[in-house]
Amino acid sequence: VTGKINGYNYAGGIVGYADANTKILNCSFQGNVKGKGEGRGGIVGYMSGGGEVSGCFVTGTVTGDKEVGGIAGYGVGTIKNCYALADVTATEFIAGGIAGYAYGVTIENCYYSGEVSAKNYAGGIAGTAWRGTIQNCVSLAESVTGSNTNRIVGNIYNLTLTNNYAWSDPA
């Protein structure tokens, strides 16, 4: 899908709101997703428990108030084998290159390149990640800005991180 998406809560390039056990496979979005409210994602705005996003990619920009992600704005489930080449911006809080707010999510074999910014909680892979796993991911974020930021995850609670890498310009 290519184009522009402008919506309120839970807007995505492919799906706005995905309920339990939804699978979004081998999709791409090229364009801009923006709007007010929460849950803004390049592929899916809000993904409920048991959902899966696999083999997807995004190019462009993703902008919202809070819970903004290159692939998923708010994610519960699995995000794997995906990449985002998009600038991700939360005008308020929680922005991540792959997932904005990741709760109990497994993010694996993903990479991100672009700029991530939020007033609070920004990360090259996830803005906030609670109770889940992030493994085998690479953040090539050109910049991650705001308060409580990190090249991988901005805010962590009970999270397992394995074999993740981030590039940082020493200049």
N, C-alpha and C positions, 0 to 999 in steps of 0.2 A: 504494500500500500504506500502511496506517496501523497503528500499534500499537507494541509493544515488542519489541526484539531483544536477547537476552543470550547472548553466546557467548564462546568462547575465541579463539584466533588466527583472523584473517581472517573477520570478521563484517561484514555490510552490510545496509542496509535492503531492498535488492532482491537482491543477489548477494553471497555470502561470498567466493568465489574464482573469478575469471574467467581462463581460460587464453588463449593466444595467439589474436588476431584475433576475440575476442568483441566484439559490438556491443550496447550497452545504450542504447536510443533512446527518447526521449519518456516517461520514467518519473518518478514522484514517490514520495517517502516522507515521511510525516508522523508523527513520533513520537520514540522514543528508542532509540538503539543504544548498548549498553554491554557491558562485560565485561573480562576480563583478557587479557593478551597483546598481540600486535602486529596491525597491519592492521585498523583499525576505520574504516568509512566510512558516510556517510549513504546512499549508493547502492551502493558496492562496497567491500569490505574490501581485496582485493588484485586488481589488474588487471595481467595479464602483457603482454608485448610485442605491439604491433600492435592492442591493444584500443582501443575507443572508447566514450566516454560522451558523448552529445549530447542536448540538449533536455530535460535532467532538472533537477528541483529538490527541495530538502530543507527541511523545517521541523522544529524540535524541538531535540534535543541528541544529541551524539555524544561518548562518553567511553571511553577505554581507557588502557592503560599507555604504548604508544608507537606511532608512525606512525598518527596519527588525523587524519581529514580530513572536512570537511563533505560532500564528494562522494565522494572516494576516499581510503582510508587510505594505501595504497601503490600508486602509479600508474606504469605504463609504457605509453605510447601517446598518445592524444588525449582531452582533455576540452574540449568546446566548447559554447557556448550554454547554459550551466548556471548556476544560482544556488543559494546556500545561505543560509537565514535560520535559523541554528542556532548554539547555543553549542557550541564544540569544545574538549575538554579532554584533554590527555595527562598522566596522573599522573606519568610519567617524562619522556620527551622526544619531540619532533617532532609538532607540531600545526599544521594549516593550515586556513583557512576553506574552501578548495576541495580541496586535496590535502595530506596530511600529508607523506609522502616521495614526491617526484616525480623519477624517474630517466629522463632522455631523453624527458620528456613535453612535448607542446605543449598549453598551456592557453590558450584564446583565447575572447574574448567572454563572460567569466564575471563575476559579481559576488557579493560576500559581505557579509552584515551579521550581527553577533552579537559574541560575546566569544570570544577564542582564548586559551588558556593552556597552558603546559608548563613544566616545570622548565628545559628547555633547547630552543632552536630552535622558535620560534613565529612564524607569519606570517599576515597577513590573507588572502593567497591560498595560499601554500605554506609549510610549516614548513622543509623542506629541499628544494632543487631543484638537481639536478646534470645538466648536459648536456641542455639543452632550450630551450624558448622559452615565455615568458609574454608575451602581447600582448593589447591592448585589454581589459584587465580593470580592475575597480573594486573597491576594498576600502573598505567603509563600516563597518569593524570598530569597535565601541564601545570595545573595549580589546584590546590584545595584550600579554600579560604573561609574564614569565619571563626567563631569560638568553638572550642572542643572539636578540632579537626585532626585527621590522620590520613596518610596515604592509602590505608586499607579500610579501617572502620573508625568513625568519629566517636561513638559511644558504645561501649561493650558491657553486656551483663551475661555471665554464664555461657560464654561462647567458646567453641573450639576452633582454633586457627591452625591450619596445617599446610605447609609448602606454598605460602603466598609470597609474592614479590612485588616490590614497588620501586619505581624509578623516581629519583629526586634530582633536580638540577642543582649542582653545588653552587651556582652563581648567586 
